[in-house]
Amino acid sequence: MATLAPSFPRVGWSRRRKIVGGVAAMAVLAAIAGGIFVYRAAHDDYGRSAAAVALAIGCSDFQTRTDTAGGARYHEQGICTLDGFKVKVTTFNDAAEQRAYGVLMNTLVPVYMHRSGAYAEGDGWNVADDVTLSRTLAVRVSASLGGTVKDFAAPAS
């Protein structure tokens, strides 16, 4: 009596090697992609400590601020001293939070203080002279942290 078992073509050694090689290559690529993801997550600039940023620019006497004046959202904020400047260091949880804070710096601060000024900014941080909004300080900080200087102008009276 004949069996009706399906007939599978024989797979030769060369085809098996191709399949095993393809699976191994995909595993290597997946491991590389996973490693890149872990590296980028470990070096993410958002969510950093404001104290760490203050230390990186050479600030002394860092004190964390607990009030959230104006309802601005950020990860952490503090005040420190750098060469006679009273410096405000702010860090953010994500890019959207930092953009919203930048809008406040560029629109409300000039109107409220009635003067022009500048601040330094990079991915995940913002540093400004808390008293005079000195461009000199902004340039120095942006040079040491690799950020940019953002200037803003007071409205015409």
C-alpha positions in Angstrom: 0.0 0.0 0.0 1.3 3.4 -0.9 1.6 6.2 1.6 0.4 9.7 0.8 3.0 11.5 2.8 4.1 14.8 1.4 7.3 14.8 -0.5 9.8 17.5 0.5 12.6 18.4 -1.7 16.0 17.5 -0.3 17.9 20.5 1.0 21.5 20.4 0.2 24.4 21.6 2.4 24.9 24.8 0.4 21.3 25.9 1.0 21.5 25.0 4.7 24.7 27.1 5.0 23.0 30.1 3.3 20.0 29.8 5.7 22.3 29.5 8.8 24.5 32.3 7.5 21.5 34.6 6.9 20.1 33.9 10.4 23.5 34.6 12.0 23.9 37.8 10.0 20.4 39.0 11.2 21.4 38.2 14.8 24.6 40.2 14.5 22.7 43.2 13.0 20.0 43.0 15.8 22.8 43.0 18.4 24.5 46.0 16.8 21.2 47.9 16.6 20.5 47.0 20.3 23.9 48.2 21.3 23.5 51.5 19.5 20.1 52.0 21.2 21.6 51.3 24.7 24.6 53.6 24.0 22.3 56.5 22.9 20.0 56.0 25.8 22.9 56.1 28.2 24.2 59.3 26.7 20.9 61.1 26.3 21.3 64.8 27.4 17.7 65.1 28.6 16.9 64.4 32.3 20.4 65.3 33.5 21.0 66.9 36.9 21.4 70.7 36.9 24.1 70.2 39.5 26.1 68.2 36.9 25.8 70.9 34.3 26.8 73.5 37.0 29.9 71.5 37.8 30.8 71.1 34.1 30.9 74.9 33.7 32.8 75.5 36.9 30.0 76.9 39.1 30.3 77.0 42.9 27.7 77.0 45.6 25.0 75.2 43.6 21.6 75.3 45.3 18.6 73.5 43.8 15.5 75.7 43.4 12.2 74.2 44.4 9.8 76.9 43.2 8.5 76.8 39.7 8.0 80.4 38.9 5.6 81.2 36.1 4.5 77.6 35.8 7.5 76.7 33.6 8.2 73.0 33.4 11.7 71.5 33.7 13.6 68.6 35.1 15.7 70.5 37.6 16.8 74.1 38.2 19.4 75.7 40.5 21.4 78.8 41.2 25.2 78.9 41.5 28.1 81.4 41.2 30.5 81.7 38.4 33.1 84.5 38.3 30.8 86.9 40.1 27.7 86.0 38.0 24.6 84.6 39.7 23.9 81.8 37.2 20.6 79.9 36.7 21.0 76.4 35.4 18.0 74.6 34.1 17.7 71.0 32.7 14.8 69.4 30.9 13.1 66.1 30.5 12.6 66.3 26.8 13.0 68.6 23.7 9.4 69.8 23.9 9.8 70.9 27.5 13.0 72.8 26.5 11.3 74.5 23.5 8.4 75.7 25.7 11.0 77.1 28.2 12.8 78.8 25.3 9.5 80.5 24.2 9.2 81.9 27.8 12.8 83.1 27.7 12.4 84.8 24.3 9.0 86.4 24.9 8.0 86.9 28.6 11.5 87.6 30.1 12.2 90.7 27.8 8.7 92.1 28.5 8.9 91.5 32.2 12.5 92.8 32.7 12.3 95.5 30.0 15.7 94.7 28.6 17.6 92.6 26.1 19.8 89.7 27.0 21.2 86.3 26.2 21.4 82.8 27.4 23.3 79.6 26.5 21.4 76.5 25.4 22.2 73.0 24.4 20.4 69.7 24.2 18.8 69.2 27.6 20.1 72.4 29.3 19.7 76.2 29.5 22.1 78.5 31.4 21.5 82.2 32.0 22.8 85.1 34.2 19.9 85.3 36.6 20.4 89.0 37.2 21.6 90.8 34.1 21.2 88.1 31.4 24.8 88.8 30.4 25.8 87.8 26.8 29.4 87.4 28.1 28.3 84.6 30.4 26.2 83.0 27.7 29.2 83.0 25.3 31.5 81.5 27.9 29.0 78.7 28.9 28.1 77.8 25.3 31.8 77.5 24.5 32.5 75.2 27.4 29.5 73.0 27.0 29.2 73.1 23.2 25.9 74.9 23.0 24.6 78.0 21.3 24.0 81.6 22.4 20.4 82.8 22.1 19.9 86.6 22.1 16.6 88.3 22.7 15.5 91.9 22.5 13.3 94.0 24.8 10.2 95.4 23.1 10.4 99.0 21.9 8.7 101.4 24.3 
